Amino acid sequence: MGRDLTTEADIEAAYERARNSPPLPTATSACYDPALDVIVLHIDTGRRLVIPREELQGLEKATVEEVSHIEIFGGLDIAWPKLDVDHYLPALVEGIYGSEAWMQSLNRRPVAA
């Protein structure tokens, strides 16, 4: 029979893994460049992530006004509230721009870490 309860040792082991994990990159700002039709994410490492708008699931048919309103929550959640669309920064950094079906529709695979 399987274990049903999480033990104190399980919790402590999870905390230890978290303490030893490298910090996740966080977004410091984001903007839409209509001239290039790209989303530009500024990351706390000093790098920029530039993604074509039409490759991000949920933004493919967005208007300039809708896609220009970007919010960042906790540095990790990139949101377009007018569209009810959210993307997770660590996934975006890995080249994952939507669901598995979405990625297949783009004929792309995520960038290997």
C-alpha positions, 0 to 999 in steps of 0.5 A: 500500500502506498504512503498517504501522508507527507512526513517531516523528513519529506518536507525537510528534503523538499526545503533542502532541494529548494535551498540548493536549487539555482535561482530562477530568472525573473522578468524586470520589465516587458514591452511589445514592439509593434514595429517588429511584432515581438514581445521583449522581456528584460530579465534580471540577468541583464539579458533580453528575451525576444519572442515573435508575438504570433508564436505565443499561444493566446497572442496570435490574434491579439490587437496592438492594444491588447498585446501592449498591456503586459503585467508581470507578477513575481517576476515569473508570471507574464500576463496579458489581462485583456486577453486572459493569457499568462505565460511562465517565464522559465518556460519561455526561457526554455522556448516553450510558448504554449501547450504541447499541441501548440508547440507541435502546431509551430513545428518547434520543440523547446530549446534543450536546457 
